[in-house]
Amino acid sequence: MKNIYLASFRQENNLTMDEMSEKIGISKSFYEKIESGTRQPSYNFIMKFKEVFPSADVNCILNPTQSV
């Protein structure tokens, strides 16, 4: 199931998947899998995401159907 929060968050910040994965410090393919819902976000992903985007609600990442 697509992670609606991540997709919306990325688009609202005018970032491509390449830019988003680079900011977080992960491969584009890994980011794509998380956003598309084929992989669950790891603890390390959550921590890196929160470090780059401290005001983001990481609970929304864990609930992929929740929108922004």
N, CA, C and O atoms as a printed pandas DataFrame, in Angstrom:
     atom_number atom_name residue_name chain_id  residue_number  x_coord  y_coord  z_coord
0              1         N          MET        A               1    0.849   -1.181    0.000
1              2        CA          MET        A               1    0.000    0.000    0.000
2              3         C          MET        A               1    0.891    1.239    0.000
3              4         O          MET        A               1    1.803    1.356    0.818
4              5         N          LYS        A               2    0.624    2.152   -0.911
5              6        CA          LYS        A               2    1.424    3.362   -1.056
6              7         C          LYS        A               2    1.420    4.179    0.228
7              8         O          LYS        A               2    0.393    4.317    0.892
8              9         N          ASN        A               3    2.596    4.722    0.568
9             10        CA          ASN        A               3    2.711    5.564    1.741
10            11         C          ASN        A               3    2.290    6.980    1.338
11            12         O          ASN        A               3    3.108    7.773    0.870
12            13         N          ILE        A               4    1.022    7.280    1.525
13            14        CA          ILE        A               4    0.441    8.548    1.102
14            15         C          ILE        A               4    1.118    9.721    1.797
15            16         O          ILE        A               4    1.350   10.759    1.178
16            17         N          TYR        A               5    1.432    9.565    3.069
17            18        CA          TYR        A               5    2.075   10.664    3.800
18            19         C          TYR        A               5    3.418   11.019    3.180
19            20         O          TYR        A               5    3.690   12.194    2.931
20            21         N          LEU        A               6    4.259   10.025    2.927
21            22        CA          LEU        A               6    5.576   10.299    2.351
22            23         C          LEU        A               6    5.460   10.930    0.971
23            24         O          LEU        A               6    6.157   11.898    0.668
24            25         N          ALA        A               7    4.593   10.392    0.144
25            26        CA          ALA        A               7    4.415   10.936   -1.203
26            27         C          ALA        A               7    3.940   12.389   -1.137
27            28         O          ALA        A               7    4.476   13.245   -1.841
28            29         N          SER        A               8    2.956   12.667   -0.312
29            30        CA          SER        A               8    2.441   14.033   -0.162
30            31         C          SER        A               8    3.489   14.961    0.428
31            32         O          SER        A               8    3.660   16.089   -0.035
32            33         N          PHE        A               9    4.190   14.485    1.451
33            34        CA          PHE        A               9    5.228   15.288    2.095
34            35         C          PHE        A               9    6.309   15.665    1.089
35            36         O          PHE        A               9    6.731   16.819    1.032
36            37         N          ARG        A              10    6.754   14.701    0.302
37            38        CA          ARG        A              10    7.797   14.944   -0.688
38            39         C          ARG        A              10    7.328   15.952   -1.729
39            40         O          ARG        A              10    8.064   16.876   -2.076
40            41         N          GLN        A              11    6.111   15.780   -2.225
41            42        CA          GLN        A              11    5.578   16.677   -3.247
42            43         C          GLN        A              11    5.354   18.085   -2.701
43            44         O          GLN        A              11    5.622   19.066   -3.395
44            45         N          GLU        A              12    4.870   18.192   -1.478
45            46        CA          GLU        A              12    4.650   19.508   -0.870
46            47         C          GLU        A              12    5.954   20.255   -0.642
47            48         O          GLU        A              12    5.969   21.484   -0.585
48            49         N          ASN        A              13    7.050   19.513   -0.512
49            50        CA          ASN        A              13    8.365   20.117   -0.349
50            51         C          ASN        A              13    9.094   20.252   -1.686
51            52         O          ASN        A              13   10.285   20.561   -1.730
52            53         N          ASN        A              14    8.357   20.013   -2.773
53            54        CA          ASN        A              14    8.892   20.155   -4.130
54            55         C          ASN        A              14   10.182   19.370   -4.337
55            56         O          ASN        A              14   11.154   19.876   -4.898
56            57         N          LEU        A              15   10.169   18.121   -3.872
57            58        CA          LEU        A              15   11.334   17.258   -4.005
58            59         C          LEU        A              15   11.020   16.091   -4.928
59            60         O          LEU        A              15    9.919   15.541   -4.902
60            61         N          THR        A              16   11.993   15.725   -5.737
61            62        CA          THR        A              16   11.873   14.496   -6.520
62            63         C          THR        A              16   12.275   13.338   -5.613
63            64         O          THR        A              16   12.784   13.553   -4.513
64            65         N          MET        A              17   12.048   12.128   -6.069
65            66        CA          MET        A              17   12.485   10.970   -5.280
66            67         C          MET        A              17   14.005   10.967   -5.141
67            68         O          MET        A              17   14.532   10.595   -4.093
68            69         N          ASP        A              18   14.709   11.381   -6.192
69            70        CA          ASP        A              18   16.172   11.480   -6.121
70            71         C          ASP        A              18   16.600   12.450   -5.026
71            72         O          ASP        A              18   17.466   12.136   -4.210
72            73         N          GLU        A              19   15.987   13.625   -5.016
73            74        CA          GLU        A              19   16.347   14.648   -4.036
74            75         C          GLU        A              19   15.999   14.204   -2.617
75            76         O          GLU        A              19   16.775   14.413   -1.684
76            77         N          MET        A              20   14.832   13.591   -2.466
77            78        CA          MET        A              20   14.403   13.125   -1.143
78            79         C          MET        A              20   15.363   12.068   -0.607
79            80         O          MET        A              20   15.800   12.147    0.541
80            81         N          SER        A              21   15.689   11.083   -1.435
81            82        CA          SER        A              21   16.582   10.016   -0.973
82            83         C          SER        A              21   17.964   10.570   -0.662
83            84         O          SER        A              21   18.611   10.121    0.285
84            85         N          GLU        A              22   18.427   11.541   -1.448
85            86        CA          GLU        A              22   19.737   12.145   -1.196
86            87         C          GLU        A              22   19.745   12.904    0.127
87            88         O          GLU        A              22   20.697   12.799    0.901
88            89         N          LYS        A              23   18.685   13.668    0.387
89            90        CA          LYS        A              23   18.585   14.415    1.648
90            91         C          LYS        A              23   18.625   13.478    2.852
91            92         O          LYS        A              23   19.281   13.761    3.855
92            93         N          ILE        A              24   17.912   12.361    2.734
93            94        CA          ILE        A              24   17.827   11.420    3.856
94            95         C          ILE        A              24   19.094   10.575    3.965
95            96         O          ILE        A              24   19.442   10.097    5.045
96            97         N          GLY        A              25   19.775   10.399    2.843
97            98        CA          GLY        A              25   21.011    9.621    2.862
98            99         C          GLY        A              25   20.797    8.143    2.615
99           100         O          GLY        A              25   21.485    7.298    3.188
100          101         N          ILE        A              26   19.827    7.836    1.750
101          102        CA          ILE        A              26   19.547    6.447    1.386
102          103         C          ILE        A              26   19.506    6.346   -0.139
103          104         O          ILE        A              26   19.467    7.363   -0.832
104          105         N          SER        A              27   19.516    5.131   -0.650
105          106        CA          SER        A              27   19.451    4.958   -2.096
106          107         C          SER        A              27   18.047    5.302   -2.594
107          108         O          SER        A              27   17.057    5.177   -1.874
108          109         N          LYS        A              28   18.002    5.741   -3.853
109          110        CA          LYS        A              28   16.706    6.069   -4.451
110          111         C          LYS        A              28   15.822    4.832   -4.504
111          112         O          LYS        A              28   14.619    4.919   -4.259
112          113         N          SER        A              29   16.409    3.678   -4.822
113          114        CA          SER        A              29   15.592    2.463   -4.938
114          115         C          SER        A              29   14.970    2.092   -3.585
115          116         O          SER        A              29   13.820    1.656   -3.536
116          117         N          PHE        A              30   15.712    2.259   -2.498
117          118        CA          PHE        A              30   15.166    1.962   -1.172
118          119         C          PHE        A              30   14.037    2.936   -0.835
119          120         O          PHE        A              30   12.997    2.537   -0.311
120          121         N          TYR        A              31   14.256    4.230   -1.144
121          122        CA          TYR        A              31   13.205    5.211   -0.882
122          123         C          TYR        A              31   11.954    4.894   -1.694
123          124         O          TYR        A              31   10.842    4.944   -1.168
124          125         N          GLU        A              32   12.132    4.569   -2.969
125          126        CA          GLU        A              32   10.990    4.239   -3.828
126          127         C          GLU        A              32   10.187    3.077   -3.255
127          128         O          GLU        A              32    8.957    3.088   -3.294
128          129         N          LYS        A              33   10.876    2.085   -2.730
129          130        CA          LYS        A              33   10.183    0.921   -2.155
130          131         C          LYS        A              33    9.383    1.303   -0.924
131          132         O          LYS        A              33    8.290    0.779   -0.708
132          133         N          ILE        A              34    9.915    2.210   -0.114
133          134        CA          ILE        A              34    9.184    2.650    1.074
134          135         C          ILE        A              34    7.960    3.465    0.667
135          136         O          ILE        A              34    6.860    3.243    1.175
136          137         N          GLU        A              35    8.155    4.405   -0.246
137          138        CA          GLU        A              35    7.029    5.248   -0.670
138          139         C          GLU        A              35    5.957    4.428   -1.387
139          140         O          GLU        A              35    4.765    4.687   -1.220
140          141         N          SER        A              36    6.367    3.454   -2.175
141          142        CA          SER        A              36    5.390    2.641   -2.910
142          143         C          SER        A              36    4.721    1.595   -2.023
143          144         O          SER        A              36    3.704    1.018   -2.405
144          145         N          GLY        A              37    5.284    1.349   -0.846
145          146        CA          GLY        A              37    4.685    0.403    0.086
146          147         C          GLY        A              37    5.192   -1.022   -0.045
147          148         O          GLY        A              37    4.675   -1.920    0.619
148          149         N          THR        A              38    6.197   -1.251   -0.891
149          150        CA          THR        A              38    6.731   -2.610   -1.009
150          151         C          THR        A              38    7.708   -2.938    0.112
151          152         O          THR        A              38    8.021   -4.107    0.337
152          153         N          ARG        A              39    8.198   -1.908    0.827
153          154        CA          ARG        A              39    9.053   -2.119    2.002
154          155         C          ARG        A              39    8.526   -1.259    3.135
155          156         O          ARG        A              39    8.000   -0.167    2.919
156          157         N          GLN        A              40    8.674   -1.765    4.328
157          158        CA          GLN        A              40    8.316   -0.987    5.507
158          159         C          GLN        A              40    9.501   -0.093    5.882
159          160         O          GLN        A              40   10.650   -0.502    5.719
160          161         N          PRO        A              41    9.244    1.106    6.374
161          162        CA          PRO        A              41   10.350    1.964    6.794
162          163         C          PRO        A              41   11.068    1.357    7.997
163          164         O          PRO        A              41   10.436    0.935    8.966
164          165         N          SER        A              42   12.376    1.320    7.920
165          166        CA          SER        A              42   13.179    0.783    9.018
166          167         C          SER        A              42   13.348    1.843   10.105
167          168         O          SER        A              42   13.046    3.019    9.901
168          169         N          TYR        A              43   13.827    1.408   11.243
169          170        CA          TYR        A              43   14.128    2.329   12.343
170          171         C          TYR        A              43   15.150    3.358   11.865
171          172         O          TYR        A              43   15.000    4.548   12.139
172          173         N          ASN        A              44   16.183    2.914   11.156
173          174        CA          ASN        A              44   17.211    3.826   10.657
174          175         C          ASN        A              44   16.631    4.850    9.695
175          176         O          ASN        A              44   17.012    6.020    9.726
176          177         N          PHE        A              45   15.705    4.414    8.838
177          178        CA          PHE        A              45   15.054    5.349    7.924
178          179         C          PHE        A              45   14.305    6.410    8.719
179          180         O          PHE        A              45   14.435    7.602    8.440
180          181         N          ILE        A              46   13.533    5.992    9.694
181          182        CA          ILE        A              46   12.753    6.930   10.514
182          183         C          ILE        A              46   13.678    7.939   11.192
183          184         O          ILE        A              46   13.392    9.136   11.208
184          185         N          MET        A              47   14.783    7.455   11.749
185          186        CA          MET        A              47   15.716    8.334   12.448
186          187         C          MET        A              47   16.368    9.330   11.477
187          188         O          MET        A              47   16.508   10.509   11.802
188          189         N          LYS        A              48   16.760    8.863   10.302
189          190        CA          LYS        A              48   17.356    9.765    9.310
190          191         C          LYS        A              48   16.333   10.786    8.830
191          192         O          LYS        A              48   16.648   11.968    8.690
192          193         N          PHE        A              49   15.110   10.333    8.579
193          194        CA          PHE        A              49   14.049   11.232    8.125
194          195         C          PHE        A              49   13.797   12.316    9.170
195          196         O          PHE        A              49   13.696   13.494    8.830
196          197         N          LYS        A              50   13.697   11.926   10.426
197          198        CA          LYS        A              50   13.427   12.870   11.512
198          199         C          LYS        A              50   14.580   13.853   11.697
199          200         O          LYS        A              50   14.360   15.009   12.057
200          201         N          GLU        A              51   15.793   13.403   11.454
201          202        CA          GLU        A              51   16.961   14.278   11.561
202          203         C          GLU        A              51   16.913   15.375   10.485
203          204         O          GLU        A              51   17.241   16.530   10.755
204          205         N          VAL        A              52   16.509   15.008    9.282
205          206        CA          VAL        A              52   16.453   15.957    8.166
206          207         C          VAL        A              52   15.201   16.836    8.233
207          208         O          VAL        A              52   15.244   18.018    7.893
208          209         N          PHE        A              53   14.097   16.249    8.670
209          210        CA          PHE        A              53   12.812   16.957    8.735
210          211         C          PHE        A              53   12.266   16.874   10.168
211          212         O          PHE        A              53   11.327   16.122   10.427
212          213         N          PRO        A              54   12.846   17.639   11.092
213          214        CA          PRO        A              54   12.480   17.506   12.513
214          215         C          PRO        A              54   11.019   17.811   12.836
215          216         O          PRO        A              54   10.493   17.312   13.830
216          217         N          SER        A              55   10.357   18.624   12.011
217          218        CA          SER        A              55    8.961   18.956   12.322
218          219         C          SER        A              55    7.970   17.951   11.741
219          220         O          SER        A              55    6.773   18.042   12.014
220          221         N          ALA        A              56    8.446   16.998   10.947
221          222        CA          ALA        A              56    7.560   16.002   10.339
222          223         C          ALA        A              56    7.054   15.015   11.380
223          224         O          ALA        A              56    7.747   14.706   12.349
224          225         N          ASP        A              57    5.856   14.531   11.173
225          226        CA          ASP        A              57    5.241   13.554   12.079
226          227         C          ASP        A              57    5.601   12.142   11.615
227          228         O          ASP        A              57    5.008   11.627   10.667
228          229         N          VAL        A              58    6.564   11.524   12.280
229          230        CA          VAL        A              58    7.004   10.191   11.862
230          231         C          VAL        A              58    5.937    9.138   12.103
231          232         O          VAL        A              58    5.990    8.072   11.490
232          233         N          ASN        A              59    4.980    9.396   12.964
233          234        CA          ASN        A              59    3.888    8.444   13.165
234          235         C          ASN        A              59    3.083    8.268   11.883
235          236         O          ASN        A              59    2.525    7.198   11.637
236          237         N          CYS        A              60    3.022    9.314   11.069
237          238        CA          CYS        A              60    2.306    9.232    9.797
238          239         C          CYS        A              60    3.040    8.320    8.819
239          240         O          CYS        A              60    2.407    7.694    7.968
240          241         N          ILE        A              61    4.349    8.236    8.927
241          242        CA          ILE        A              61    5.112    7.346    8.058
242          243         C          ILE        A              61    4.774    5.899    8.389
243          244         O          ILE        A              61    4.710    5.050    7.501
244          245         N          LEU        A              62    4.562    5.629    9.645
245          246        CA          LEU        A              62    4.260    4.271   10.082
246          247         C          LEU        A              62    2.817    3.879    9.782
247          248         O          LEU        A              62    2.488    2.693    9.785
248          249         N          ASN        A              63    1.958    4.853    9.524
249          250        CA          ASN        A              63    0.574    4.617    9.136
250          251         C          ASN        A              63    0.435    5.097    7.690
251          252         O          ASN        A              63    0.008    6.229    7.460
252          253         N          PRO        A              64    0.788    4.257    6.715
253          254        CA          PRO        A              64    0.948    4.714    5.338
254          255         C          PRO        A              64   -0.312    5.206    4.630
255          256         O          PRO        A              64   -0.206    5.827    3.572
256          257         N          THR        A              65   -1.472    4.955    5.164
257          258        CA          THR        A              65   -2.684    5.407    4.492
258          259         C          THR        A              65   -3.126    6.788    4.974
259          260         O          THR        A              65   -4.051    7.377    4.414
260          261         N          GLN        A              66   -2.474    7.295    6.001
261          262        CA          GLN        A              66   -2.848    8.593    6.543
262          263         C          GLN        A              66   -2.286    9.697    5.654
263          264         O          GLN        A              66   -1.107    9.651    5.302
264          265         N          SER        A              67   -3.079   10.665    5.290
265          266        CA          SER        A              67   -2.614   11.772    4.464
266          267         C          SER        A              67   -2.117   12.905    5.339
267          268         O          SER        A              67   -2.284   12.896    6.558
268          269         N          VAL        A              68   -1.501   13.886    4.684
269          270        CA          VAL        A              68   -0.927   15.040    5.385
270          271         C          VAL        A              68   -2.029   15.898    5.948
271          272         O          VAL        A              68   -1.755   16.921    6.575
